[in-house]
Amino acid sequence: MKPLVEFQNVMFGYSARPVLEDVSLHLHPGQFAALVGPSGAGKTTLLKLILRLLRPVRGQVYYRDTPPLRLAYVPQLETVDWNFPVTTEEVVLMGITQRSGRWPWPQKADRHRASAILDQLEIADLAHRHIRDLSGGQQQRVFLARALIAEPELLVLDEPTNGVDMRSAENIFHQLAHLNLNGMTILLTTHDLNMAAAHIPWVVCLNQRIIAQGVPEAVFTETILSETYRGEMLVIRQDSHIFVQQRPHGHTYRDLIADPVAGGLPDHDVADGMAAADGVLPVEMKEKDGRAVHTFPV
Amino acid sequence: MDALFTPFQFEFFRNGTMAAVLVGGLCGLIGVYIVLRSMSYIGHGLSHAVFGGAVVAFVMQQSFYVGAGLWGFVAALLINQTVRRTRINADAAIGVITTASFAVGVALISRYRRFTQSFDAALFGNILGVTRTDLLVIACITAIVLVVILLLYKQLLFTTFDAEVAQVYGVPTNWVETWFALALAAAIIASIQIMGVTMIAAALVVPAITARLLTDSFHRMIALSTGLGAFTGLLGMYLSFYVDVSSGATIVLLQAFLFCLALATLARRRAGRLLQTDV
């Protein structure tokens, strides 16, 4: 099968600093792939080369030319101007700017289509809300809706789970998997290796050059990930699950404070977070300086 | 009641008021895009650049509109391209390109001293000297800019919101930017004789900022800003007749007053919401 996008020995750099070196990559129709690597590894640059926003300094990028490839892009949430006066519906309709009529106002059919996609992503009731007033997960779905209304063959997402809570991230991956099952080719970047291991069938490890690519079971090894992240990585395999974590280097707080409570931490610090995070229930509650203070079993 | 219509007996007032309403609305409309692109300084800068073009046109014995128009368009395009293609910020690009253009005008004035006085109007505005021909030119420019904005409404919205992503979705952002630069230069040419170089910046920015305070919707911001610009043009002209103060300054002061009013309303609304939350 002819690839949608093919990179051949691509090199790119800003000024004299190389960002990508000798990158060769294929994206086939129906593929669902994740680019992983540390910050500054060149993930966003690679996406921008695919999106034709940048041109390689050396090497070639080939696209399937007939029919012309339909692309859609979901940028990082940090790049969005949240004070811009637009509602959810207005953002979604941007996705068909070139396909809707000449009139400034949206056509009825376009609004129906936007509404259907928002409904599919379970945010139909937010259509007339300002984008700043939404949660991180909802904001991410708004930009996904803008991409979907464009009916792309290749959907490119830059860190779609960045800044959203774990449950929203899980939902986003499920929605992407569903889109992929319906034939959409998807490429995304992520820092969430555990989500990638659980949900994405093809992973590309990148750090200026491609370190490895393949199914997560083959690629997520301590050797490959340590080389990708240039740090010691810990890979735990349990049943069919893969869990990845950077191995703590130096010391942890346990090395410094053997007993965090008796170690002199003020009561209210404990109450505000530490023990609650461990799921320990308070055994005693009293008032101190007008605040409720919880004491936890040690 | 008759006293209310007294100023309209004079042709200079009728022409001036119509020009102020058109220019006010036009600046309000274009101003939305300028404010949302964080290029508020461009009105100030471009009006100075256009001044340079006007002087060159005078020296070459060409039409004011052709000289100033071409100069303004090239300057606006240069600013846009400098910002998009280099790491120079909008304010710095505007500062370099427009002050250089203004300096050309000043240099020519100091060389050919004979026409110093005729450029007072361009610097400070001369709304009461608007002729029927001026009015016709202003009306034509306003109509053309309005058509351009309406035809490119969606593309301009997407490009203003995120030019890079708009490109991915097939929006020809370079063309959109070029048309916008043309519309902006045209709006400044139309406004320069009415508001003067020194007042254009305020006429472009204040209605748009006021509208932004009052709404979170893009199309409502466009409507509000255009309406506020036209309304303050009309009321400002009217007030200036009775209080005997320069029309351009009265219009801008009125816009600034409405901005303060919007700011106070917003602060009161926020305080009200906080009180409700506390209860």
Interface residues (C-beta under 8 A of the other chain):
Chain A: L51 R52 L53 L71 A72 Y73 P75 T79 V80 D81 F84 P85 V86 T87 E90 V91 L93 M94 G95 T97 Q98 S100 R102 P104 W105 H130 R132 A150
Chain B: L36 L150 L151 Y153 K154 Q155 L157 F158 T160 F161 D162 E164 V165 A166 Q167 V168 Y169 G170 V171 R212 T215 D216 S217 F218 H219 R220 M221
